[in-house]
Amino acid sequence: MQTPEPIQSEITNFPRQLDIATICVYGLSILSAGLFLFLPLVNLLSPSPWQRSMGSIHGIATLLAVVVIAYAGHLAFPLMRGVSKILPQMRTLVFWSTCLSFLAIASGNWVYMRYRAPLGGARAWLRENTPLVHYIFMEYHEFTVLFTFPLGVACTWILWKYGDSILEKQNRPVLTATCLGLMAIMFFAIGGLVSGLNVARMHTL
């Protein structure tokens, strides 16, 4: 009489539900991030040559900056609570956030020259047809996003200057101020993205 062969090895060949869920979560996350980063490339389909060139470059720089800044800003919350294991990651993230912020601001100033063009510029059209968009969204966009770079430089310098000692009790005020600065950068960056998209919806370059 033959004894049934163990089926344990066959069971282990099937993926567990946890593995399938993990694959789905990571897959959807990567797909969503890819679609989100694809957003500025839509400028390449614009009939305006200014929008195809300036808009695409500024859009890519801005979107990358907002993604990294938002990630660093969210990590500022556990850092304020004293989570030490994320400190090396925070130093790197804040450094690259500052670099990308500079690229976004530099490309934005390039775009702003076209925005203020006296002939065919978006600024003149907005002030004539929908002035609230200019005076609310664009004025906010013009000035608040500029705070991201100096705040980023200050936070980067503090994190690299103090190192791991920033978590010590005597440096607690410095840590709190740095984390609040990172949160402010995140607020200004996301607000700048939203206001810029609203202006672009009304009139392209």
Backbone as a printed PyTorch tensor [residue, N CA C, xyz], in Angstrom:
tensor([[[  0.8450,  -1.1970,   0.0000],
         [  0.0000,   0.0000,   0.0000],
         [  0.8820,   1.2490,   0.0000]],

        [[  0.6170,   2.1550,  -0.9640],
         [  1.4350,   3.3500,  -1.0880],
         [  0.9400,   4.4390,  -0.1410]],

        [[  1.8900,   5.0800,   0.4800],
         [  1.5440,   6.1990,   1.3610],
         [  1.5040,   7.4910,   0.5480]],

        [[  0.5720,   8.3870,   0.8510],
         [  0.4990,   9.6510,   0.0890],
         [  1.7540,  10.4830,   0.2910]],

        [[  2.2230,  11.0540,  -0.8040],
         [  3.4230,  11.8850,  -0.7390],
         [  3.1030,  13.1990,  -0.0450]],

        [[  4.0420,  13.7080,   0.6650],
         [  3.7900,  14.9950,   1.3380],
         [  3.5670,  16.1030,   0.3220]],

        [[  2.6130,  16.9260,   0.6160],
         [  2.2750,  18.0200,  -0.3040],
         [  2.7620,  19.3600,   0.2270]],

        [[  3.6040,  19.3070,   1.2660],
         [  4.0890,  20.5540,   1.8520],
         [  4.9110,  21.3520,   0.8520]],

        [[  5.7350,  20.6450,   0.0560],
         [  6.5820,  21.3450,  -0.9040],
         [  5.7580,  22.0160,  -1.9850]],

        [[  4.6010,  21.3890,  -2.3520],
         [  3.7560,  21.9910,  -3.3680],
         [  3.0620,  23.2410,  -2.8270]],

        [[  2.7010,  23.2040,  -1.5490],
         [  2.0230,  24.3570,  -0.9630],
         [  2.9530,  25.5580,  -0.8960]],

        [[  4.2110,  25.2920,  -0.5840],
         [  5.1490,  26.4040,  -0.4540],
         [  5.4590,  27.0590,  -1.7880]],

        [[  5.1400,  26.3640,  -2.9000],
         [  5.4020,  26.9610,  -4.2050],
         [  4.3910,  28.0540,  -4.5510]],

        [[  3.2320,  28.0370,  -3.9150],
         [  2.2180,  29.0430,  -4.1930],
         [  2.5460,  30.3250,  -3.4210]],

        [[  2.3760,  31.4750,  -4.0590],
         [  2.6550,  32.7300,  -3.3360],
         [  1.6400,  32.9530,  -2.2320]],

        [[  2.1140,  33.4630,  -1.1480],
         [  1.2310,  33.7720,  -0.0420],
         [  0.4450,  35.0430,  -0.3420]],

        [[ -0.6740,  35.2070,   0.3750],
         [ -1.4950,  36.3950,   0.1620],
         [ -0.7270,  37.6690,   0.4860]],

        [[  0.1410,  37.5920,   1.4880],
         [  0.9210,  38.7660,   1.8470],
         [  1.8520,  39.1700,   0.7180]],

        [[  2.4490,  38.1760,   0.0540],
         [  3.3330,  38.4820,  -1.0680],
         [  2.5590,  39.1210,  -2.2150]],

        [[  1.3800,  38.5980,  -2.5070],
         [  0.5640,  39.1590,  -3.5860],
         [  0.1530,  40.5880,  -3.2510]],

        [[ -0.2390,  40.8160,  -2.0000],
         [ -0.6340,  42.1660,  -1.5950],
         [  0.5400,  43.1350,  -1.6990]],

        [[  1.7240,  42.6740,  -1.3070],
         [  2.9020,  43.5370,  -1.3900],
         [  3.2160,  43.8930,  -2.8320]],

        [[  3.1330,  42.9010,  -3.7170],
         [  3.3940,  43.1490,  -5.1350],
         [  2.3790,  44.1400,  -5.6990]],

        [[  1.1150,  43.9810,  -5.3230],
         [  0.0740,  44.8890,  -5.8180],
         [  0.2930,  46.3130,  -5.3230]],

        [[  0.6450,  46.4430,  -4.0470],
         [  0.8520,  47.7780,  -3.4840],
         [  2.0170,  48.4740,  -4.1700]],

        [[  3.1470,  47.7610,  -4.3030],
         [  4.3040,  48.3720,  -4.9440],
         [  4.0400,  48.6410,  -6.4220]],

        [[  3.3480,  47.7210,  -7.0780],
         [  3.0470,  47.9220,  -8.4920],
         [  2.1630,  49.1290,  -8.7270]],

        [[  1.1020,  49.2540,  -7.9300],
         [  0.2140,  50.4080,  -8.0710],
         [  0.9150,  51.7050,  -7.6850]],

        [[  1.7930,  51.6340,  -6.6980],
         [  2.5280,  52.8370,  -6.2970],
         [  3.4460,  53.3150,  -7.4120]],

        [[  4.1610,  52.3790,  -8.0190],
         [  5.0600,  52.7450,  -9.1190],
         [  4.2650,  53.2730, -10.3080]],

        [[  3.1370,  52.6260, -10.6100],
         [  2.3040,  53.0800, -11.7210],
         [  1.7430,  54.4760, -11.4560]],

        [[  1.2680,  54.7060, -10.2380],
         [  0.7180,  56.0250,  -9.8920],
         [  1.7950,  57.1030,  -9.9500]],

        [[  2.9810,  56.7810,  -9.4280],
         [  4.0740,  57.7540,  -9.4710],
         [  4.4770,  58.0560, -10.9100]],

        [[  4.5010,  57.0220, -11.7490],
         [  4.8430,  57.2390, -13.1500],
         [  3.8390,  58.1290, -13.8590]],

        [[  2.5590,  57.8990, -13.6030],
         [  1.5280,  58.7400, -14.2150],
         [  1.6150,  60.1720, -13.7020]],

        [[  1.9230,  60.3280, -12.4150],
         [  2.0460,  61.6680, -11.8450],
         [  3.2330,  62.4120, -12.4460]],

        [[  4.3650,  61.7190, -12.5940],
         [  5.5440,  62.3520, -13.1750],
         [  5.3840,  62.5980, -14.6710]],

        [[  4.4210,  61.9190, -15.2920],
         [  4.1530,  62.1220, -16.7170],
         [  3.4060,  63.4310, -16.9690]],

        [[  2.8700,  64.0340, -15.9120],
         [  2.0320,  65.2260, -16.0440],
         [  2.7000,  66.3650, -16.8100]],

        [[  3.9480,  66.7470, -16.5160],
         [  4.5260,  67.8810, -17.2580],
         [  4.8110,  67.5820, -18.7220]],

        [[  4.8940,  66.3030, -19.0910],
         [  5.1680,  65.9700, -20.4850],
         [  3.9880,  66.2780, -21.3990]],

        [[  2.8150,  66.5070, -20.8090],
         [  1.6550,  66.9040, -21.6160],
         [  1.9130,  68.2520, -22.2850]],

        [[  2.8120,  69.0510, -21.7020],
         [  3.1500,  70.3400, -22.3150],
         [  3.7160,  70.1780, -23.7200]],

        [[  4.2870,  69.0230, -24.0040],
         [  4.8520,  68.7960, -25.3370],
         [  3.7790,  68.7690, -26.4190]],

        [[  2.5200,  68.5790, -26.0210],
         [  1.4180,  68.5490, -26.9850],
         [  0.7790,  69.9180, -27.1830]],

        [[  1.2770,  70.9260, -26.4820],
         [  0.6850,  72.2620, -26.5740],
         [  0.9760,  72.8850, -27.9390]],

        [[  0.0200,  73.6470, -28.4900],
         [  0.2860,  74.3420, -29.7560],
         [  1.2730,  75.4930, -29.6070]],

        [[  1.4840,  75.9670, -28.3760],
         [  2.4060,  77.0770, -28.1490],
         [  3.8450,  76.5630, -28.0650]],

        [[  4.7500,  77.1010, -28.8680],
         [  6.1550,  76.6570, -28.7710],
         [  6.7830,  77.0170, -27.4330]],

        [[  6.3180,  78.1170, -26.8220],
         [  6.8370,  78.4970, -25.5080],
         [  6.4380,  77.4720, -24.4570]],

        [[  5.1990,  77.0150, -24.5490],
         [  4.7270,  76.0290, -23.5870],
         [  5.4400,  74.6940, -23.7700]],

        [[  5.7210,  74.3390, -25.0190],
         [  6.3920,  73.0640, -25.2850],
         [  7.8100,  73.0500, -24.7380]],

        [[  8.4930,  74.1780, -24.7920],
         [  9.8820,  74.2180, -24.3280],
         [  9.9660,  74.6500, -22.8660]],

        [[  9.5960,  75.9030, -22.6020],
         [  9.6830,  76.4330, -21.2390],
         [  8.7810,  75.6740, -20.2710]],

        [[  7.5480,  75.4350, -20.7080],
         [  6.5940,  74.7700, -19.8290],
         [  7.0230,  73.3650, -19.4490]],

        [[  7.5870,  72.6350, -20.4020],
         [  8.0160,  71.2640, -20.1180],
         [  9.1870,  71.2420, -19.1410]],

        [[ 10.1710,  72.1020, -19.3810],
         [ 11.3510,  72.1230, -18.5130],
         [ 10.9720,  72.5510, -17.0980]],

        [[ 10.2010,  73.6260, -17.0030],
         [  9.7950,  74.1020, -15.6750],
         [  8.8760,  73.0930, -14.9810]],

        [[  8.0130,  72.4540, -15.7500],
         [  7.1090,  71.4720, -15.1620],
         [  7.8470,  70.2750, -14.5880]],

        [[  8.8330,  69.7690, -15.3220],
         [  9.6040,  68.6230, -14.8350],
         [ 10.4030,  69.0000, -13.5910]],

        [[ 11.0700,  70.1610, -13.6330],
         [ 11.8620,  70.5950, -12.4790],
         [ 10.9800,  70.8080, -11.2520]],

        [[  9.8240,  71.4140, -11.4680],
         [  8.9250,  71.6860, -10.3480],
         [  8.3650,  70.4090,  -9.7520]],

        [[  7.9540,  69.4920, -10.6080],
         [  7.3400,  68.2610, -10.1080],
         [  8.3440,  67.4160,  -9.3320]],

        [[  9.5620,  67.3110,  -9.8430],
         [ 10.5890,  66.5680,  -9.1120],
         [ 10.8870,  67.2220,  -7.7660]],

        [[ 10.9450,  68.5540,  -7.7670],
         [ 11.2100,  69.2630,  -6.5150],
         [ 10.0970,  69.0310,  -5.5020]],

        [[  8.8530,  69.0950,  -5.9510],
         [  7.7260,  68.9240,  -5.0300],
         [  7.7010,  67.5110,  -4.4550]],

        [[  7.9940,  66.5120,  -5.2760],
         [  7.9810,  65.1270,  -4.7930],
         [  9.0200,  64.9260,  -3.6910]],

        [[ 10.2430,  65.3880,  -3.9370],
         [ 11.3130,  65.1960,  -2.9490],
         [ 11.0660,  66.0540,  -1.7110]],

        [[ 10.6150,  67.2910,  -1.9150],
         [ 10.3480,  68.1780,  -0.7790],
         [  9.2120,  67.6310,   0.0810]],

        [[  8.1640,  67.1190,  -0.5580],
         [  7.0450,  66.5660,   0.2060],
         [  7.4780,  65.3420,   1.0100]],

        [[  8.3360,  64.5210,   0.4280],
         [  8.8380,  63.3510,   1.1500],
         [  9.6590,  63.7750,   2.3680]],

        [[ 10.5420,  64.7560,   2.1490],
         [ 11.3500,  65.2520,   3.2670],
         [ 10.4790,  65.9360,   4.3170]],

        [[  9.4680,  66.6600,   3.8760],
         [  8.5880,  67.3330,   4.8240],
         [  7.7960,  66.3670,   5.6860]],

        [[  7.3740,  65.2540,   5.1020],
         [  6.6510,  64.2560,   5.8930],
         [  7.5750,  63.5590,   6.8900]],

        [[  8.8280,  63.3600,   6.5110],
         [  9.7680,  62.7400,   7.4470],
         [ 10.1650,  63.6850,   8.5760]],

        [[  9.8640,  64.9710,   8.4170],
         [ 10.1800,  65.9150,   9.4900],
         [  9.3470,  65.6500,  10.7390]],

        [[  8.1740,  65.0590,  10.5680],
         [  7.3240,  64.7740,  11.7340],
         [  7.9480,  63.7200,  12.6520]],

        [[  8.3610,  62.5440,  12.1300],
         [  9.0410,  61.5990,  13.0350],
         [ 10.3960,  62.1070,  13.5140]],

        [[ 11.0670,  62.9240,  12.6980],
         [ 12.3500,  63.4700,  13.1410],
         [ 12.1580,  64.3920,  14.3370]],

        [[ 11.0790,  65.1510,  14.3430],
         [ 10.8130,  66.0350,  15.4750],
         [ 10.5660,  65.2390,  16.7530]],

        [[ 10.0460,  64.0220,  16.5960],
         [  9.8150,  63.1720,  17.7640],
         [ 11.0870,  62.4760,  18.2270]],

        [[ 12.1860,  62.6510,  17.4770],
         [ 13.4590,  62.1000,  17.9070],
         [ 13.8260,  60.7660,  17.3020]],

        [[ 13.2150,  60.3950,  16.1750],
         [ 13.5530,  59.1360,  15.5060],
         [ 14.9190,  59.3010,  14.8440]],

        [[ 15.9020,  58.6310,  15.3650],
         [ 17.2830,  58.8560,  14.9290],
         [ 17.6470,  58.1090,  13.6520]],

        [[ 16.9530,  57.0100,  13.3550],
         [ 17.3720,  56.1820,  12.2260],
         [ 17.1480,  56.8530,  10.8750]],

        [[ 16.2930,  57.8810,  10.8210],
         [ 16.0370,  58.5540,   9.5480],
         [ 16.9240,  59.7770,   9.3540]],

        [[ 17.7700,  60.0860,  10.3230],
         [ 18.5760,  61.3020,  10.2390],
         [ 19.5370,  61.2930,   9.0460]],

        [[ 20.2800,  60.1980,   8.7720],
         [ 21.1340,  60.2080,   7.5720],
         [ 20.3350,  60.3940,   6.2860]],

        [[ 19.1740,  59.7650,   6.2110],
         [ 18.3270,  59.9190,   5.0340],
         [ 17.8250,  61.3500,   4.9030]],

        [[ 17.5090,  61.9740,   6.0270],
         [ 17.0140,  63.3490,   5.9970],
         [ 18.0730,  64.3100,   5.4800]],

        [[ 19.3210,  64.1070,   5.8800],
         [ 20.3830,  64.9980,   5.4050],
         [ 20.4940,  64.9460,   3.8870]],

        [[ 20.4250,  63.7380,   3.3340],
         [ 20.5120,  63.5950,   1.8810],
         [ 19.2820,  64.1660,   1.1910]],

        [[ 18.1060,  63.8800,   1.7330],
         [ 16.8680,  64.3660,   1.1270],
         [ 16.7920,  65.8860,   1.1190]],

        [[ 17.1600,  66.4990,   2.2220],
         [ 17.0760,  67.9580,   2.3050],
         [ 18.0780,  68.6070,   1.3560]],

        [[ 19.2450,  67.9940,   1.2120],
         [ 20.2340,  68.5290,   0.2640],
         [ 19.6830,  68.5160,  -1.1590]],

        [[ 19.1320,  67.3700,  -1.5750],
         [ 18.6040,  67.2840,  -2.9350],
         [ 17.3260,  68.1040,  -3.0900]],

        [[ 16.5660,  68.2540,  -2.0340],
         [ 15.3960,  69.1340,  -2.0920],
         [ 15.8120,  70.5660,  -2.3960]],

        [[ 16.8860,  71.0000,  -1.7640],
         [ 17.3770,  72.3580,  -1.9950],
         [ 17.8780,  72.5270,  -3.4240]],

        [[ 18.5970,  71.5300,  -3.9230],
         [ 19.0940,  71.6040,  -5.3070],
         [ 17.9400,  71.6530,  -6.3070]],

        [[ 16.9510,  70.7860,  -6.1190],
         [ 15.8080,  70.7740,  -7.0320],
         [ 14.9710,  72.0370,  -6.8940]],

        [[ 14.9090,  72.5770,  -5.6890],
         [ 14.1980,  73.8390,  -5.4980],
         [ 14.8600,  74.9590,  -6.2920]],

        [[ 16.1840,  74.9800,  -6.2930],
         [ 16.8950,  75.9900,  -7.0770],
         [ 16.6020,  75.8380,  -8.5710]],

        [[ 16.5970,  74.6020,  -9.0610],
         [ 16.3030,  74.3750, -10.4800],
         [ 14.8800,  74.7990, -10.8270]],

        [[ 13.9410,  74.5110,  -9.9290],
         [ 12.5530,  74.9010, -10.1770],
         [ 12.4080,  76.4170, -10.1960]],

        [[ 13.0810,  77.1050,  -9.2710],
         [ 12.9950,  78.5700,  -9.2200],
         [ 13.6860,  79.1880, -10.4310]],

        [[ 14.8490,  78.6500, -10.8060],
         [ 15.5730,  79.1930, -11.9570],
         [ 14.7650,  79.0340, -13.2420]],

        [[ 14.2010,  77.8500, -13.4490],
         [ 13.3750,  77.6510, -14.6450],
         [ 12.0960,  78.4670, -14.5620]],

        [[ 11.5860,  78.6800, -13.3380],
         [ 10.3920,  79.5050, -13.1780],
         [ 10.6410,  80.9560, -13.5360]],

        [[ 11.8210,  81.4810, -13.1900],
         [ 12.1530,  82.8540, -13.5930],
         [ 12.2870,  82.9720, -15.1010]],

        [[ 12.7820,  81.9230, -15.7280],
         [ 12.8580,  81.9000, -17.1910],
         [ 11.4510,  81.9410, -17.7910]],

        [[ 10.5460,  81.1510, -17.2300],
         [  9.1590,  81.1420, -17.6950],
         [  8.4840,  82.4820, -17.4080]],

        [[  8.8440,  83.0960, -16.2960],
         [  8.1980,  84.3460, -15.8880],
         [  8.4600,  85.4720, -16.8870]],

        [[  9.5940,  85.4280, -17.5630],
         [  9.8750,  86.4400, -18.5830],
         [  8.8510,  86.3620, -19.7050]],

        [[  8.5010,  85.1360, -20.0950],
         [  7.4760,  84.9730, -21.1270],
         [  6.0930,  85.3210, -20.5750]],

        [[  5.8620,  85.0160, -19.3240],
         [  4.5700,  85.3140, -18.7000],
         [  4.2840,  86.8140, -18.7090]],

        [[  5.3020,  87.6380, -18.5060],
         [  5.1390,  89.0890, -18.4570],
         [  5.3580,  89.7570, -19.8120]],

        [[  5.4300,  88.9810, -20.8770],
         [  5.6530,  89.5660, -22.1970],
         [  4.5360,  90.5520, -22.5370]],

        [[  4.8790,  91.7480, -23.0260],
         [  3.8300,  92.7360, -23.3250],
         [  2.9360,  92.3330, -24.4870]],

        [[  3.4460,  91.4820, -25.3680],
         [  2.6690,  91.0620, -26.5330],
         [  2.4320,  89.5550, -26.4600]],

        [[  1.1990,  89.1740, -26.2360],
         [  0.8510,  87.7610, -26.1760],
         [  1.1910,  87.0880, -24.8610]],

        [[  1.5370,  87.8670, -23.8480],
         [  1.8730,  87.2850, -22.5540],
         [  0.6390,  86.9090, -21.7570]],

        [[  0.7970,  85.9190, -20.9080],
         [ -0.3430,  85.4510, -20.1140],
         [ -0.7530,  86.4740, -19.0620]],

        [[  0.1980,  87.2450, -18.5570],
         [ -0.1080,  88.1950, -17.4850],
         [ -1.1120,  89.2490, -17.9400]],

        [[ -0.8850,  89.8180, -19.1150],
         [ -1.7930,  90.8510, -19.6200],
         [ -3.1850,  90.2780, -19.8660]],

        [[ -3.2370,  89.0590, -20.3930],
         [ -4.5380,  88.4450, -20.6690],
         [ -5.2860,  88.1550, -19.3760]],

        [[ -4.5860,  87.6420, -18.3770],
         [ -5.2330,  87.3190, -17.1100],
         [ -5.7310,  88.5750, -16.3980]],

        [[ -4.9390,  89.6290, -16.4030],
         [ -5.3520,  90.8610, -15.7250],
         [ -6.5520,  91.4980, -16.4070]],

        [[ -6.6990,  91.2540, -17.6880],
         [ -7.8260,  91.8350, -18.4140],
         [ -9.0810,  90.9810, -18.3060]],

        [[ -8.9280,  89.6640, -18.3210],
         [-10.0840,  88.7770, -18.3980],
         [-10.4610,  88.1350, -17.0620]],

        [[ -9.4890,  87.7710, -16.2670],
         [ -9.7780,  87.1610, -14.9650],
         [ -8.7300,  87.6220, -13.9580]],

        [[ -8.8420,  88.8570, -13.5070],
         [ -7.7870,  89.4380, -12.6570],
         [ -7.5850,  88.7120, -11.3330]],

        [[ -8.6290,  88.0640, -10.8150],
         [ -8.4710,  87.3740,  -9.5380],
         [ -7.4490,  86.2400,  -9.6370]],

        [[ -7.3710,  85.5870, -10.7840],
         [ -6.3860,  84.5180, -10.9600],
         [ -4.9780,  85.0700, -10.8340]],

        [[ -4.7580,  86.2430, -11.4160],
         [ -3.4240,  86.8410, -11.3240],
         [ -3.1350,  87.3440,  -9.9150]],

        [[ -4.0760,  88.0760,  -9.3340],
         [ -3.8080,  88.7330,  -8.0590],
         [ -3.8370,  87.7680,  -6.8690]],

        [[ -4.4650,  86.6140,  -7.0330],
         [ -4.5010,  85.6420,  -5.9370],
         [ -3.5030,  84.5150,  -6.1890]],

        [[ -3.7100,  83.7780,  -7.2720],
         [ -2.8830,  82.5980,  -7.5110],
         [ -1.4630,  82.9660,  -7.9420]],

        [[ -1.3550,  83.8930,  -8.9030],
         [ -0.0220,  84.1880,  -9.4240],
         [  0.8170,  84.9710,  -8.4290]],

        [[  0.2000,  85.9100,  -7.7280],
         [  0.9690,  86.6490,  -6.7270],
         [  1.4490,  85.7170,  -5.6200]],

        [[  0.5940,  84.7920,  -5.2070],
         [  1.0160,  83.7970,  -4.2170],
         [  2.1380,  82.9370,  -4.7870]],

        [[  1.9680,  82.5260,  -6.0320],
         [  2.9530,  81.6550,  -6.6710],
         [  4.3010,  82.3560,  -6.8200]],

        [[  4.2680,  83.6330,  -7.1430],
         [  5.5030,  84.3740,  -7.3930],
         [  6.3970,  84.4490,  -6.1620]],

        [[  5.8040,  84.6930,  -5.0210],
         [  6.6020,  85.0500,  -3.8480],
         [  6.8200,  83.8900,  -2.8790]],

        [[  5.7950,  83.0920,  -2.6400],
         [  5.9430,  82.0760,  -1.5940],
         [  6.9120,  80.9700,  -1.9840]],

        [[  6.9360,  80.5930,  -3.2690],
         [  7.8400,  79.5060,  -3.6610],
         [  9.3060,  79.9150,  -3.5230]],

        [[  9.5700,  81.2080,  -3.5010],
         [ 10.9520,  81.6570,  -3.3530],
         [ 11.5120,  81.3370,  -1.9700]],

        [[ 10.6390,  81.1250,  -0.9960],
         [ 11.1040,  80.7980,   0.3520],
         [ 11.6750,  79.3810,   0.4380]],

        [[ 11.3410,  78.5300,  -0.5210],
         [ 11.7950,  77.1400,  -0.4300],
         [ 13.3160,  77.0290,  -0.5030]],

        [[ 13.9410,  77.8660,  -1.3100],
         [ 15.3960,  77.7380,  -1.4730],
         [ 16.1800,  78.2190,  -0.2500]],

        [[ 15.9670,  79.4500,   0.2460],
         [ 16.7370,  79.8480,   1.4420],
         [ 16.4350,  78.9860,   2.6610]],

        [[ 15.1800,  78.5840,   2.8240],
         [ 14.8680,  77.6870,   3.9350],
         [ 15.5590,  76.3390,   3.7580]],

        [[ 15.6120,  75.8650,   2.5150],
         [ 16.2980,  74.6000,   2.2510],
         [ 17.7880,  74.6870,   2.5310]],

        [[ 18.4030,  75.8060,   2.1480],
         [ 19.8310,  75.9970,   2.4300],
         [ 20.0800,  76.0090,   3.9360]],

        [[ 19.2160,  76.7130,   4.6690],
         [ 19.3860,  76.7900,   6.1220],
         [ 19.2220,  75.4220,   6.7780]],

        [[ 18.1910,  74.6790,   6.3750],
         [ 17.9590,  73.3540,   6.9640],
         [ 19.0780,  72.3850,   6.6020]],

        [[ 19.5620,  72.4720,   5.3690],
         [ 20.6690,  71.6030,   4.9610],
         [ 21.9140,  71.8910,   5.7850]],

        [[ 22.2240,  73.1630,   5.9570],
         [ 23.4130,  73.5390,   6.7280],
         [ 23.2940,  73.0710,   8.1760]],

        [[ 22.1250,  73.2440,   8.7600],
         [ 21.9370,  72.8440,  10.1610],
         [ 22.0890,  71.3340,  10.3220]],

        [[ 21.4500,  70.5650,   9.4390],
         [ 21.4990,  69.1050,   9.5740],
         [ 22.9100,  68.5620,   9.3890]],

        [[ 23.6720,  69.1440,   8.4610],
         [ 25.0410,  68.6760,   8.2460],
         [ 25.9960,  69.2400,   9.2940]],

        [[ 25.7070,  70.4350,   9.7920],
         [ 26.5700,  71.0520,  10.8030],
         [ 26.4690,  70.3100,  12.1360]],

        [[ 25.2590,  70.0370,  12.5860],
         [ 25.0600,  69.4100,  13.8890],
         [ 25.2360,  67.8970,  13.8440]],

        [[ 24.9290,  67.2810,  12.7060],
         [ 25.0490,  65.8280,  12.6270],
         [ 24.0870,  65.1300,  13.5740]],

        [[ 24.5460,  64.0430,  14.1660],
         [ 23.6930,  63.2870,  15.0920],
         [ 23.4580,  64.0210,  16.4080]],

        [[ 24.2900,  65.0120,  16.6930],
         [ 24.1310,  65.7300,  17.9600],
         [ 22.8880,  66.6080,  17.9880]],

        [[ 22.2290,  66.7730,  16.8430],
         [ 21.0200,  67.6000,  16.8250],
         [ 19.8950,  66.9580,  17.6210]],

        [[ 19.9970,  65.6470,  17.8590],
         [ 18.9720,  64.9390,  18.6290],
         [ 19.2030,  65.0340,  20.1350]],

        [[ 20.3320,  65.6010,  20.5350],
         [ 20.5950,  65.7330,  21.9630],
         [ 19.6740,  66.7730,  22.5930]],

        [[ 19.5170,  66.6600,  23.8870],
         [ 18.5310,  67.4780,  24.5920],
         [ 18.8260,  68.9680,  24.4750]],

        [[ 20.0930,  69.3470,  24.5540],
         [ 20.4220,  70.7710,  24.5090],
         [ 20.1960,  71.3790,  23.1250]],

        [[ 20.1220,  70.5300,  22.0990],
         [ 19.8850,  71.0120,  20.7350],
         [ 18.4310,  70.8340,  20.3020]],

        [[ 17.5670,  70.5670,  21.2480],
         [ 16.1590,  70.3450,  20.9220],
         [ 15.5130,  71.5490,  20.2330]],

        [[ 15.7750,  72.7890,  20.6650],
         [ 15.1890,  73.9340,  19.9430],
         [ 15.6470,  74.0180,  18.4900]],

        [[ 16.9120,  73.6610,  18.2360],
         [ 17.4210,  73.6850,  16.8590],
         [ 16.7070,  72.6310,  16.0160]],

        [[ 16.5150,  71.4420,  16.5900],
         [ 15.8090,  70.3790,  15.8750],
         [ 14.3750,  70.7910,  15.5670]],

        [[ 13.7070,  71.3870,  16.5310],
         [ 12.3200,  71.8120,  16.3250],
         [ 12.2260,  72.8700,  15.2350]],

        [[ 13.1200,  73.8520,  15.2760],
         [ 13.1030,  74.9050,  14.2590],
         [ 13.3890,  74.3380,  12.8710]],

        [[ 14.3100,  73.3790,  12.7940],
         [ 14.6350,  72.7660,  11.5010],
         [ 13.4480,  71.9930,  10.9470]],

        [[ 12.7860,  71.2240,  11.7940],
         [ 11.6290,  70.4500,  11.3390],
         [ 10.4830,  71.3630,  10.9160]],

        [[ 10.2690,  72.4360,  11.6580],
         [  9.2350,  73.3970,  11.2590],
         [  9.5900,  74.0550,   9.9310]],

        [[ 10.8790,  74.3130,   9.7180],
         [ 11.3080,  74.8580,   8.4360],
         [ 11.0470,  73.9000,   7.2900]],

        [[ 11.2930,  72.6080,   7.5140],
         [ 11.0280,  71.6030,   6.4810],
         [  9.5350,  71.4980,   6.1830]],

        [[  8.7200,  71.6030,   7.2150],
         [  7.2680,  71.5850,   6.9980],
         [  6.8160,  72.8150,   6.2220]],

        [[  7.4260,  73.9610,   6.5160],
         [  7.0860,  75.1830,   5.7820],
         [  7.4950,  75.0660,   4.3140]],

        [[  8.6560,  74.4720,   4.0640],
         [  9.0890,  74.2610,   2.6770],
         [  8.0810,  73.3950,   1.9360]],

        [[  7.6180,  72.3320,   2.5870],
         [  6.6270,  71.4590,   1.9660],
         [  5.3400,  72.2260,   1.6630]],

        [[  4.9070,  73.0560,   2.6010],
         [  3.6880,  73.8430,   2.3990],
         [  3.8470,  74.8000,   1.2200]],

        [[  4.9650,  75.5080,   1.1580],
         [  5.1830,  76.4610,   0.0710],
         [  5.3070,  75.7440,  -1.2780]],

        [[  5.9710,  74.5870,  -1.2930],
         [  6.1710,  73.8720,  -2.5520],
         [  4.8520,  73.3290,  -3.1000]],

        [[  4.0630,  72.6970,  -2.2390],
         [  2.7810,  72.1580,  -2.7020],
         [  1.8360,  73.2920,  -3.0890]],

        [[  1.8260,  74.3610,  -2.3040],
         [  1.0060,  75.5160,  -2.6650],
         [  1.4330,  76.1360,  -3.9810]],

        [[  2.7420,  76.1780,  -4.2190],
         [  3.2270,  76.7020,  -5.4890],
         [  2.8260,  75.8370,  -6.6670]],

        [[  2.8510,  74.5140,  -6.4660],
         [  2.4350,  73.6110,  -7.5410],
         [  0.9570,  73.7980,  -7.8710]],

        [[  0.1290,  73.8700,  -6.8470],
         [ -1.3150,  74.0180,  -7.0690],
         [ -1.6310,  75.3580,  -7.7260]],

        [[ -1.0320,  76.4350,  -7.2210],
         [ -1.3070,  77.7530,  -7.8010],
         [ -0.7790,  77.8540,  -9.2280]],

        [[  0.3870,  77.2670,  -9.4860],
         [  0.9220,  77.2970, -10.8440],
         [  0.0590,  76.5250, -11.8280]],

        [[ -0.4500,  75.3750, -11.3950],
         [ -1.3390,  74.6030, -12.2690],
         [ -2.6290,  75.3620, -12.5520]],

        [[ -3.1440,  76.0700, -11.5590],
         [ -4.3700,  76.8430, -11.7720],
         [ -4.1480,  77.9800, -12.7630]],

        [[ -2.9980,  78.6300, -12.6750],
         [ -2.6990,  79.6930, -13.6360],
         [ -2.5390,  79.1130, -15.0370]],

        [[ -1.8410,  77.9790, -15.1390],
         [ -1.6240,  77.3620, -16.4500],
         [ -2.9310,  76.8840, -17.0720]],

        [[ -3.8930,  76.5200, -16.2380],
         [ -5.1920,  76.1020, -16.7730],
         [ -5.9120,  77.2600, -17.4510]],

        [[ -5.7070,  78.4680, -16.9390],
         [ -6.3950,  79.6320, -17.4990],
         [ -5.7430,  80.1250, -18.7830]],

        [[ -4.4050,  80.1290, -18.7900],
         [ -3.7060,  80.6450, -19.9760],
         [ -2.3030,  80.0510, -20.0090]],

        [[ -1.9410,  79.4600, -21.1320],
         [ -0.6040,  78.9000, -21.2800],
         [  0.3710,  79.9880, -21.7080]],

        [[  1.6290,  79.6160, -21.8420],
         [  2.6550,  80.5940, -22.2200],
         [  2.5170,  80.9990, -23.6800]]])
